[in-house]
Amino acid sequence: MKTLRVELGDNSYPIVVGTDLLNRVGELLTPHTKSNKVLIVSDTFVQGCHTPIVQKSLEAAGFDVRTIAVPTGEESKSLAQFSRVQDSLVDHQLDRGSTVIALGGGVIGDLAGFAAAVYMRGIPYVQIPTTLQAQVDASVGGKTAINHPKGKNLIGAFHQPKLVLIDVGTLETLPQRDIRAGLIEVIKMGVIRDEPLFEMVEANLDAILNLESAILSEMIAGACTNKAEIVAKDEKESGLRMVLNYGHTFGHALEAVTHYNRYRHGEAISIGMNCAAQLAMNLGMFSETNFQRQRTLLERANLPIAFPSDITPEALCEAMYLDKKTLGGKLRLILPTRIGEVVIRDDIDDQDVIEAISQWSRK
């Protein structure tokens, strides 16, 4: 078991990475709570495999546990499911000392975290991410949100958890597609600021995809360390933290125009990263060698790199303007300069963006 820390003054919190942590949730949560009332928010899949283990551990430690499960999938990041969670908080009379536990993937972390952020103007919550994407990215940093029909994560708040518990054993319940989609966030972190982490994935890809716990724990801890360092310097995404959105401006637009039901989040980000790298190479910022190195790793991980043929480059470019990073009517794009470094640009012409998308649109 390894413990990291996100340093945010009064909002600091630990990240615990290890195996068999679900059986120890009650013990590990106790020092971080003021009340014994907790609400576990999960989805229907997690409710069937992980929720009973966590509930048993919490009850053994003296907690009064309530649970709610929403349908599995991105569609649950909605006002309707948000309202259901709020109803559950009210019905079970949770107070400002009670704790919401987000047990699941990124969707659950976003939904439960946002519910905790606004209930009684904010109550504590804990992240127990059960997908790779959530473990290495979404669970750390306090970004919570639900979707609007016109854009992803448009309704949300910054609300830091009290604790993040990462049990790598939960990954064994996931389909391989979700492991690969989650891996994109580690590859992304390597490209934006940590070439050794990128090299770790290059050298150990088979072991990672085979879910070997030692390399998984090392990789997840490495990704979380990077995320924690960035969040500590820029909690509210006013500057440095925007680099974490490498590939996301393209990817979020793709998710929106395909109505959030065609791609896993990580798959859309993979396509977005490939396109951002192509754009950077077109502009003379990123070498072909580095472009091919990123592309090769994405393809080895069996991640998509091309846009679908039924979406026009112009439509994608238009959808990108709904991105939260847009400022003063200008796109702000995170573009790589080498493996391990990116820059933020707000002076890229739409035609250059459309050209890069066109180069990776299936004919």
C-alpha positions in Angstrom: 0.0 0.0 0.0 1.3 3.4 -1.0 0.0 6.8 0.3 0.4 10.0 -1.7 -0.9 13.4 -0.8 -2.6 16.3 -2.7 -1.3 19.4 -1.0 -4.1 22.1 -0.9 -3.8 23.6 2.5 -7.0 23.0 4.4 -8.3 21.0 1.5 -5.4 18.6 1.4 -6.2 14.8 1.2 -4.5 11.4 0.9 -4.5 9.1 -2.1 -4.1 5.4 -1.0 -3.1 2.9 -3.7 -2.9 -0.8 -3.1 -4.7 -4.2 -3.2 -7.6 -5.5 -1.2 -8.5 -2.0 0.0 -12.3 -2.5 -0.5 -12.3 -4.8 2.6 -10.6 -2.0 4.6 -12.8 0.9 3.6 -14.4 1.2 7.1 -11.0 1.3 8.8 -9.5 3.7 6.3 -12.5 6.1 6.3 -13.0 6.4 10.0 -10.2 9.0 10.6 -11.7 11.3 7.9 -15.4 11.5 9.1 -17.4 13.4 11.7 -20.6 11.4 11.4 -21.3 7.7 11.0 -23.9 8.4 8.2 -22.7 7.6 4.7 -24.4 7.3 1.3 -22.7 5.0 -1.3 -23.4 6.1 -4.8 -22.6 3.5 -7.5 -24.0 2.2 -10.8 -25.9 -1.0 -11.3 -22.8 -2.9 -12.4 -20.7 -1.8 -9.4 -23.7 -2.4 -7.1 -23.6 -6.1 -8.1 -19.9 -6.7 -7.4 -18.2 -4.0 -5.2 -20.9 -2.3 -3.2 -21.7 -5.3 -0.9 -18.0 -5.6 0.1 -17.7 -1.9 0.9 -21.0 -1.8 2.7 -20.0 -4.8 4.9 -16.6 -3.1 5.7 -18.3 0.2 6.6 -21.0 -1.5 8.8 -18.4 -3.5 10.6 -16.7 -0.2 11.5 -19.9 1.2 12.9 -21.2 3.3 9.9 -24.9 3.7 9.1 -24.9 2.9 5.4 -27.4 3.8 2.7 -26.9 3.0 -1.0 -28.2 4.3 -4.3 -27.4 2.9 -7.8 -27.9 4.7 -11.1 -27.8 3.2 -14.6 -24.4 2.4 -15.9 -23.0 4.8 -18.5 -22.4 8.4 -19.4 -26.2 9.0 -19.7 -26.3 9.0 -15.9 -24.4 12.3 -15.7 -27.8 14.0 -16.1 -30.1 16.4 -14.2 -32.5 13.5 -13.7 -30.0 11.2 -12.0 -28.5 14.1 -10.1 -32.0 14.8 -8.7 -32.4 11.2 -7.7 -29.1 11.4 -5.7 -30.3 14.6 -4.0 -33.6 12.9 -3.1 -31.7 10.1 -1.5 -29.5 12.5 0.5 -32.7 14.3 1.8 -34.7 11.1 2.4 -31.9 9.5 4.4 -31.4 12.8 6.4 -27.7 13.1 5.7 -26.2 16.2 7.4 -23.1 18.4 6.9 -21.0 15.8 8.8 -22.2 12.9 6.7 -20.1 11.5 3.8 -21.0 10.6 0.2 -18.9 7.7 -1.2 -18.4 7.7 -4.9 -17.9 4.0 -5.7 -17.4 3.5 -9.4 -15.9 5.0 -12.5 -15.6 8.6 -13.7 -19.3 9.0 -14.2 -20.1 8.1 -10.6 -17.2 10.3 -9.3 -18.6 13.3 -11.2 -22.2 12.7 -10.3 -21.7 11.9 -6.6 -19.1 14.6 -6.2 -21.3 17.2 -7.7 -24.2 16.0 -5.5 -22.0 16.4 -2.4 -20.7 19.8 -3.6 -24.2 21.3 -3.6 -26.1 19.4 -1.0 -26.4 21.7 2.1 -23.8 23.9 0.2 -21.3 21.2 0.4 -20.7 18.0 2.4 -17.7 15.6 2.5 -17.2 12.9 -0.1 -14.7 10.1 -0.7 -13.6 8.7 -4.1 -13.3 5.0 -4.5 -12.6 4.7 -8.2 -13.1 1.3 -9.8 -12.0 2.0 -13.4 -8.5 2.8 -14.6 -9.6 6.1 -16.1 -11.0 7.2 -12.8 -8.1 5.9 -10.8 -5.4 7.7 -12.7 -7.3 10.9 -13.5 -11.0 11.7 -12.6 -10.8 10.8 -8.9 -8.0 13.2 -8.2 -8.5 17.0 -8.3 -12.0 17.8 -7.2 -13.6 18.4 -10.6 -17.3 17.3 -10.4 -20.0 17.8 -13.1 -22.9 16.6 -15.0 -23.5 17.0 -18.7 -25.8 19.4 -20.6 -27.4 18.2 -23.9 -25.1 20.7 -25.7 -21.9 19.9 -24.0 -20.0 17.7 -21.6 -19.4 18.8 -17.9 -21.0 22.2 -18.4 -22.8 22.0 -15.0 -20.4 21.4 -12.2 -18.2 22.6 -9.3 -14.8 22.2 -7.8 -15.2 20.1 -4.6 -12.1 18.2 -3.2 -12.7 14.8 -1.7 -11.5 14.0 1.8 -9.9 10.7 0.7 -9.2 8.7 -2.5 -8.9 4.9 -2.2 -7.6 3.1 -5.2 -7.9 -0.7 -5.1 -6.2 -2.0 -8.2 -8.0 -5.3 -7.8 -11.2 -3.7 -8.9 -9.8 -3.6 -12.5 -10.2 -7.3 -12.8 -14.0 -6.9 -13.1 -13.6 -4.6 -16.2 -13.7 -5.5 -19.9 -10.4 -5.1 -21.7 -11.9 -2.2 -23.7 -12.3 -0.2 -20.5 -8.7 -0.9 -19.4 -7.4 0.3 -22.7 -9.6 3.4 -22.7 -8.4 4.2 -19.2 -4.8 3.8 -20.1 -5.1 6.9 -22.4 -5.0 9.2 -19.3 -1.6 7.7 -18.3 -0.2 8.1 -21.8 -1.6 11.6 -21.8 0.2 12.4 -18.6 3.4 11.1 -20.1 3.1 13.3 -23.1 2.3 16.5 -21.2 5.0 16.3 -18.5 6.5 12.9 -17.7 8.5 11.1 -20.4 9.7 8.4 -18.0 6.0 7.5 -17.3 5.4 7.3 -21.0 8.4 5.0 -21.3 7.1 2.9 -18.5 3.9 2.3 -20.5 5.9 1.6 -23.7 8.1 -1.0 -21.9 5.4 -2.7 -19.9 2.3 -2.5 -22.0 1.6 -6.2 -22.0 2.0 -6.5 -18.3 -0.3 -3.5 -17.7 -3.0 -5.0 -20.0 -2.6 -8.3 -18.2 -3.4 -6.4 -14.9 -0.2 -7.4 -13.1 -0.7 -5.7 -9.8 2.9 -4.5 -9.1 3.3 -2.6 -12.4 -0.3 -1.4 -12.2 0.2 0.0 -8.7 3.5 1.7 -9.8 1.9 3.2 -12.9 -1.2 4.4 -11.1 0.9 6.0 -8.3 3.0 7.7 -10.9 0.1 9.1 -12.8 -1.6 10.3 -9.5 1.7 11.9 -8.3 1.7 14.0 -11.5 -1.9 14.9 -11.2 -1.5 15.8 -7.5 1.4 18.1 -8.3 -0.5 19.9 -11.0 -3.7 20.3 -8.9 -1.6 21.6 -5.9 -0.3 24.4 -8.2 -3.6 25.2 -9.9 -6.6 23.9 -8.1 -9.3 25.8 -10.1 -7.9 25.3 -13.6 -6.9 28.9 -14.1 -3.6 28.1 -15.9 -1.3 25.1 -15.5 -4.1 22.6 -14.9 -5.4 23.2 -18.4 -2.6 21.1 -19.8 -4.4 18.0 -18.4 -7.0 18.7 -21.2 -4.5 17.6 -23.9 -6.7 15.9 -26.5 -9.8 16.8 -24.6 -11.0 19.7 -26.8 -11.2 17.5 -29.8 -12.3 14.5 -27.7 -15.1 16.3 -25.9 -16.4 17.7 -29.2 -16.4 14.2 -30.7 -18.4 12.8 -27.7 -20.9 15.6 -28.0 -21.6 15.2 -31.7 -21.9 11.4 -31.2 -24.3 12.0 -28.3 -22.0 10.3 -25.7 -23.0 6.8 -26.8 -20.5 5.8 -29.4 -17.1 6.0 -27.7 -15.7 5.4 -24.3 -14.3 8.7 -22.9 -10.7 7.5 -23.3 -11.3 6.4 -26.9 -12.5 9.9 -27.8 -9.5 11.4 -26.0 -7.2 9.0 -27.9 -8.5 10.3 -31.2 -8.3 13.9 -29.9 -4.6 13.4 -28.8 -3.7 12.0 -32.2 -5.4 15.0 -33.9 -3.7 17.5 -31.5 -0.4 15.9 -32.3 -1.1 16.1 -36.0 -2.0 19.8 -35.7 1.2 20.4 -33.7 3.3 18.6 -36.4 1.5 20.5 -39.2 2.5 23.8 -37.4 6.1 22.7 -37.1 5.9 22.4 -33.3 6.1 18.6 -32.9 8.6 16.3 -34.7 7.4 13.5 -36.9 9.5 11.1 -34.7 7.5 12.1 -31.6 4.3 12.1 -33.5 4.9 8.5 -34.6 6.0 7.5 -31.1 2.7 8.6 -29.7 0.7 7.1 -32.5 2.5 3.8 -32.2 1.8 3.5 -28.5 -1.9 4.4 -29.1 -2.2 1.7 -31.8 -0.3 -0.9 -29.7 -2.9 -0.3 -27.0 -5.6 -0.9 -29.6 -7.0 2.6 -29.2 -8.7 4.5 -32.0 -6.9 7.4 -33.7 -9.3 8.4 -36.5 -12.6 10.3 -36.6 -15.7 8.6 -37.9 -16.7 9.3 -41.5 -20.2 10.5 -40.8 -19.0 13.6 -38.8 -17.7 16.5 -40.9 -14.5 18.3 -39.8 -16.5 21.5 -39.8 -19.1 20.1 -37.4 -16.4 19.0 -35.0 -14.6 22.3 -35.1 -17.9 24.1 -34.4 -18.6 21.8 -31.4 -15.1 22.6 -30.0 -16.3 26.1 -29.3 -18.5 24.8 -26.5 -15.4 23.7 -24.6 -15.0 25.4 -21.2 -11.4 26.5 -22.0 -12.7 28.7 -24.8 -12.1 32.3 -23.8 -13.2 35.5 -25.7 -14.4 33.4 -28.6 -11.0 31.8 -29.1 -10.2 28.1 -28.9 -7.4 27.3 -26.4 -5.7 24.2 -27.5 -3.1 22.1 -25.7 -0.4 21.1 -28.2 2.7 19.0 -27.7 6.2 20.2 -28.4 7.9 16.9 -27.4 7.1 13.8 -25.3 7.0 15.3 -21.9 6.0 18.9 -22.7 3.0 20.8 -24.1 2.0 24.4 -24.6 -1.3 26.2 -24.5 -2.2 28.1 -27.8 -5.1 30.4 -28.5 -4.0 31.7 -31.9 -4.7 28.7 -34.1 -6.8 29.3 -37.2 -9.9 27.3 -37.6 -8.8 26.1 -41.0 -5.7 24.6 -39.5 -7.9 22.7 -37.0 -10.2 21.5 -39.8 -7.2 20.4 -41.8 -5.8 18.3 -39.0 -9.2 16.7 -38.4 -9.5 16.0 -42.1 -6.2 14.2 -42.1 -7.7 11.7 -39.6 -11.3 11.4 -40.9 -12.2 8.0 -42.3 -13.0 8.2 -45.9 
